């Protein structure tokens, strides 16, 4: 990912075929024990000059945050979608990830002609989707979607740490670290924990049952509000 021609090669090949609006899609948060899964869709103009040349996971937090705002400034449109922990428990994490991705596309101000994903196969987009392994390392649009999804989710988890103190969500972002698992055993599970996940399913209910909205609609609205709050900080 250290060459402009390479990182944009997939997009350019699609543009040459007549697909004017190509959206890169990626997600963050499949593996955590708590919190939503977040997906982003990003559409760039054909004259974009790439500014991301390494795996976003290898970037420092400060670098990702700076790129987050630059992506919103440079893109034709950026959409962010969420699937709540209750939806994950109901339909499983893979289907919830697809749901979040479709919601991200719905948030775009344009309708993409084609999609590039980090190997996420979305049946509704069949015939106009390229699901490639390590898409966030091979496609500029996909890499930028990865940054947007991760920065958004990290911020949400930092804010949820204020609602549910003692779990250190601001540090591990809900992933199954030793500290997180220990906190679950000591404090019990919160309303944002994924009860269908093995390390959570056998644990007792904890505090904070009335500290967060119960309905999916209210939770999705909360996530959207946090995204707007994050954007205002830029």
Helices and strands as residue ranges (DSSP letters): H 4-7, H 9-16, E 22-28, E 37-43, G 56-58, H 61-74, E 77-83, H 85-91, H 93-106, E 114-117, G 123-125, E 129-131, H 135-138, H 140-163, H 169-172, H 178-187, H 198-201, H 216-232
